[in-house]
Amino acid sequence: MAVDETAEVDEIRGTVRGTAPVPLSVLDLVTVGAGSTASDALRTSVALSRLAEARGFHRYWVAEHHSMPGVASSSPAVILAHLAAHTERIRLGSGGVMLPNHAPLVIAEQFGTLEAMAPGRVDLGLGRAPGTDGGTAAALRRADRLHEGAEDFPQQLAELTRFLDDDFPDGHPYARIHAVPGPVQGSSPGGVQSPHRPPIWLLGSSGFSARLAGTLGLPFAFAHHFSAQNTVPALDLYRASFRSSPVLDAPYALIGVAALAADEEKEARRQVRAAALNMIRLRKGRPGLVPTPEEAEAYAFDPLEEEFLSSWTANVVHGTADEVRSGLNDLQKRTGADELMLTSNAHSGDARLRSYELIADAYELPTA
């Protein structure tokens, strides 16, 4: 059983996208700001997914992170099930599931269940990093898997794909094991085929996954929002490595972009500064809730922190809606990305919702 991503590519090409050069999508980290709770953040995610659907964003992905108080997206499959119940059309997916943290059969079952909940609109984006620090990664994995790492990713991917397709060869130890819901269930009594399995995307921030995605003929998502210096080389490598496959006949690459629009440029700067302070604390081993813009304004950055602040801010497309639109257009032209997936990290849910609303307005996306 092969997945036909070509059908989705055709759907993307027919997507109404206003004046945007390529389809626009959403990456949600379910951020938790100081003074709010995970419940507040998840309510924002529901509101944002419905806004994204109403305004014509193409897909909505949730990232997997662990042991980070300011990020409530430790369980993408659970969140996606919740979002599926509150949306009707928008594609939902993982951006991504960190495969080394999980048994492939578990992921096949989870995403088979999601596909049954929301037929034809579920993506399975996979990464090979742990999405956390080494100690937390060890706590996530069984004792017999503690030494598995990124180098085992191709083998894990192959196993997951076989579970999704239910096509282990005769004699394989897993040949009689089936991921359910899945192809083993066949068609319904009325002859209606079971939903096809979710399309697989590979995620990356370097050349490893770019080359692997190209070799396997899979769509590729690059984390430009935290590895901007590697974006163009990785996309070039993906395209050069690409081999047509049963799922894609040409390369298809999206990039994750940090983008924050506000009614005034000053307010966008304030929000980005707060997000940068949150990252500084995370990198120093002191993760916490996303600070308020007022806290960030009062914070005394030391010289090394100022340097990080400048580099971080330079990698966030931010400002008024028109400034963000111009920056996104320039980035798409420079990279040739087939899709832009926007992540707007801000202290408050209202600021995040407003950012996407302003970007939608700037690109004249549908209003209903």
C-alpha positions in Angstrom: 0.0 0.0 0.0 1.6 3.3 -1.1 0.6 6.8 -0.1 -0.2 9.2 -2.9 1.1 12.5 -1.7 0.8 13.7 -5.3 -2.9 14.2 -4.6 -2.1 16.5 -1.7 0.4 18.5 -3.8 -2.3 19.0 -6.4 -4.6 20.1 -3.6 -2.0 22.6 -2.4 -1.6 24.0 -5.9 -5.3 24.7 -6.0 -5.3 26.3 -2.5 -6.8 29.8 -2.3 -3.9 31.7 -0.8 -4.7 35.4 -1.6 -1.6 37.2 -2.5 0.8 34.9 -0.7 3.5 33.5 -3.0 3.0 29.9 -1.5 0.6 28.3 0.9 0.9 29.5 4.5 0.7 27.1 7.5 0.9 27.2 11.3 3.4 25.6 13.7 2.1 25.6 17.2 4.4 25.1 20.3 1.4 25.6 22.7 3.5 28.2 24.5 2.6 29.1 28.2 3.2 32.6 29.3 3.9 33.8 32.8 0.6 34.3 34.7 -1.2 31.7 32.5 -1.7 27.9 32.6 -1.4 25.0 30.2 -5.2 25.0 30.0 -5.1 28.6 28.8 -2.4 27.7 26.2 -4.5 24.7 24.9 -7.6 26.9 24.7 -5.5 29.3 22.6 -4.5 26.4 20.3 -8.1 25.6 19.7 -8.9 29.2 18.9 -5.9 29.5 16.7 -6.6 26.3 14.8 -10.1 27.5 14.1 -8.8 30.9 13.0 -6.2 29.3 10.7 -8.9 27.1 9.1 -11.3 30.0 8.6 -8.6 32.2 7.1 -7.2 29.7 4.6 -4.0 28.5 6.2 -3.2 25.2 4.7 -2.0 23.0 7.6 -1.6 23.2 11.4 1.2 21.3 13.1 2.1 20.7 16.7 5.7 20.2 17.9 6.9 17.7 20.4 9.0 19.1 23.3 9.6 17.8 26.8 10.5 19.2 30.3 10.0 22.8 29.2 7.5 24.7 31.4 6.8 27.3 28.7 5.9 24.7 26.1 2.8 22.5 26.6 3.2 20.3 23.5 4.7 17.2 25.0 2.1 14.9 23.5 1.3 16.0 19.9 -1.1 13.1 19.2 -3.3 14.0 22.2 -3.4 17.7 21.2 -4.1 16.8 17.5 -7.1 14.6 18.6 -8.5 17.6 20.5 -8.0 20.0 17.5 -9.6 17.5 15.2 -12.7 17.7 17.2 -12.8 21.5 16.8 -12.0 21.8 13.1 -13.4 20.4 9.9 -11.0 21.0 6.9 -7.5 22.2 7.9 -4.7 19.6 7.7 -3.4 18.6 11.2 -0.1 17.1 11.9 3.1 16.7 14.0 5.9 19.1 13.5 7.1 16.7 14.6 7.0 13.5 16.5 10.6 12.8 17.7 10.7 9.2 16.5 13.7 8.0 18.7 11.6 8.7 21.7 8.9 6.2 20.7 8.3 2.7 19.6 7.4 2.8 15.9 4.3 0.7 16.5 3.0 3.1 19.0 3.3 6.0 16.5 1.6 4.0 13.8 -1.3 3.3 16.1 -1.6 6.8 17.3 -1.6 8.3 13.8 -3.8 5.6 12.5 -6.3 6.6 15.1 -6.0 10.3 14.2 -6.5 9.4 10.5 -9.7 7.6 11.5 -10.8 10.7 13.4 -10.0 13.1 10.6 -9.8 11.1 7.4 -7.5 12.6 4.7 -6.2 15.5 6.7 -3.5 14.1 9.0 0.2 14.6 8.4 2.9 12.6 10.2 6.0 14.8 10.5 9.0 13.0 12.0 12.2 14.3 13.6 15.3 12.5 14.9 16.3 14.8 17.7 14.9 14.1 21.2 13.1 17.5 21.6 14.8 18.0 25.0 18.0 17.5 26.9 19.8 14.2 27.2 18.6 13.3 30.7 15.0 13.8 29.8 15.5 11.8 26.6 16.8 8.9 28.7 13.7 9.1 30.9 11.5 8.9 27.8 13.0 5.7 26.5 13.0 2.1 27.7 16.2 0.8 29.2 16.9 -1.3 26.1 16.6 1.8 23.9 18.8 4.2 25.8 21.7 3.9 23.3 19.5 4.4 20.2 20.1 7.8 18.7 19.9 9.7 15.5 22.0 7.2 13.6 19.2 4.6 14.1 16.6 6.9 12.6 16.5 5.3 9.1 15.9 1.9 10.5 13.2 3.2 12.9 11.6 5.1 9.9 11.6 1.9 7.8 9.9 0.0 10.6 7.3 2.7 11.2 6.5 2.8 7.4 6.0 -1.0 7.3 3.6 -0.8 10.3 1.7 2.0 8.6 1.5 0.1 5.3 1.0 -3.3 7.0 3.5 -4.9 4.6 6.2 -6.7 6.6 7.4 -9.6 4.5 6.6 -13.2 5.3 9.0 -14.6 7.9 9.6 -11.2 9.5 9.2 -11.2 13.3 6.5 -8.5 13.0 4.7 -10.0 10.0 1.7 -11.0 12.0 1.5 -7.7 14.0 -0.9 -5.0 12.8 -1.2 -1.3 13.6 -4.9 -0.7 14.3 -6.6 1.4 13.0 -4.9 0.5 9.7 -4.9 -1.3 6.4 -5.5 -4.7 8.0 -9.1 -3.7 8.6 -9.6 -3.5 4.8 -12.8 -2.1 3.5 -16.1 -1.6 5.3 -19.1 -4.0 4.7 -20.4 -1.4 2.2 -17.2 -1.6 0.2 -15.8 1.8 1.3 -12.1 1.7 1.7 -10.5 2.4 5.1 -8.8 5.9 5.2 -5.3 5.9 3.6 -2.5 6.2 6.1 -1.1 9.6 7.0 1.6 11.0 4.7 5.1 11.0 6.2 7.2 14.2 6.2 10.8 14.3 7.4 11.9 17.2 9.5 15.4 18.5 10.0 17.7 21.4 10.9 20.8 20.0 9.1 21.7 18.0 6.0 21.1 14.5 7.4 17.3 14.5 7.1 17.5 16.6 4.0 19.5 14.0 2.2 17.3 11.1 3.6 14.1 12.8 2.6 15.4 13.4 -0.9 16.7 9.8 -1.3 13.4 8.4 -0.2 11.3 10.8 -2.2 9.5 12.3 0.8 8.4 15.9 1.5 10.8 17.8 3.7 10.3 20.4 6.4 13.3 22.5 7.5 13.5 24.3 10.8 14.6 27.7 9.5 13.3 29.3 12.7 16.2 28.0 14.7 18.8 27.0 12.1 18.6 29.8 9.5 22.2 29.5 8.5 21.6 25.9 7.2 18.4 26.6 5.3 19.6 27.1 1.8 22.3 24.4 1.9 19.8 21.9 3.3 17.2 22.7 0.7 19.8 22.5 -2.0 20.9 19.1 -0.7 17.3 17.9 -0.5 16.6 18.9 -4.1 19.9 17.5 -5.4 19.3 14.2 -3.6 15.7 13.8 -4.6 14.5 10.6 -6.3 11.0 10.3 -7.5 8.9 7.8 -5.5 5.4 6.4 -5.3 4.5 9.4 -3.1 6.2 12.3 -4.8 7.4 12.9 -8.4 9.2 16.2 -7.5 10.7 17.7 -4.4 8.4 19.5 -2.0 9.9 21.6 0.9 8.4 23.8 3.5 10.3 25.9 6.0 9.4 26.8 9.6 9.6 30.5 10.0 9.4 32.5 13.2 7.1 35.4 12.4 5.4 37.9 14.7 3.1 40.7 13.5 1.6 43.4 15.7 -0.4 46.5 15.1 2.7 48.6 15.9 6.3 47.7 15.1 7.3 48.6 18.7 4.9 46.0 20.1 6.3 43.3 17.8 9.8 44.1 19.1 8.6 43.8 22.7 7.1 40.4 22.1 10.1 39.1 20.2 12.4 40.3 23.0 10.4 38.4 25.6 10.6 35.2 23.5 14.4 35.7 23.2 14.7 36.0 27.0 12.8 32.7 27.3 15.3 31.0 24.9 18.3 32.5 26.8 17.0 31.0 30.1 16.3 27.7 28.3 19.9 27.5 27.0 21.3 28.3 30.4 19.4 25.3 31.9 16.8 27.5 33.6 13.6 26.9 31.5 10.5 28.6 32.6 7.2 30.2 31.4 7.5 32.8 28.6 8.2 36.1 30.4 6.1 39.2 29.8 7.3 41.9 27.5 7.6 44.1 30.6 9.9 41.7 32.3 12.0 41.5 29.2 12.2 45.3 29.0 13.4 45.4 32.6 15.9 42.6 32.3 19.6 43.6 32.2 21.1 41.5 29.4 24.9 40.9 29.7 27.1 41.2 26.6 26.8 37.5 25.6 23.0 37.7 26.1 22.9 40.9 24.0 24.7 39.1 21.2 22.2 36.2 21.4 19.3 38.7 21.5 20.5 40.4 18.3 21.0 37.1 16.4 17.6 35.7 17.6 15.8 38.9 16.7 17.4 39.0 13.3 15.9 35.5 12.5 12.4 36.5 13.4 10.3 38.1 10.7 8.6 40.7 12.8 7.0 44.2 12.7 3.7 45.5 11.3 1.7 43.2 9.0 3.2 44.9 5.9 6.7 44.5 7.2 6.1 40.8 8.0 4.6 40.2 4.5 7.6 41.8 2.9 10.0 39.8 5.0 8.2 36.5 4.3 8.1 37.2 0.5 11.8 37.9 0.5 12.6 34.7 2.4 10.4 32.6 0.1 12.1 34.0 -2.9 15.6 33.5 -1.4 14.9 29.8 -0.5 12.4 28.7 -3.1 10.3 27.1 -0.4 7.1 25.5 -1.6 5.3 26.4 1.7 5.9 28.7 4.7 5.0 27.4 8.1 4.7 30.3 10.6 5.3 30.1 14.3 4.4 33.2 16.3 5.9 32.9 19.7 4.7 35.5 22.1 3.8 35.8 25.8 0.1 36.0 25.5 -2.4 34.0 23.5 -4.1 37.2 22.3 -0.8 38.4 20.8 -0.3 35.1 18.9 -3.9 35.2 17.6 -3.6 38.8 16.5 -0.3 38.0 14.7 -1.9 35.4 12.5 -4.9 37.5 11.9 -2.8 40.4 10.8 -0.7 38.2 8.5 -3.8 36.8 7.0 -5.1 40.3 6.3 -1.8 41.4 4.8 -2.1 38.5 2.3 -5.8 39.0 1.7 -6.6 35.4 2.8 -10.3 34.5 3.0 -12.3 36.1 5.8 -14.7 33.2 6.4 
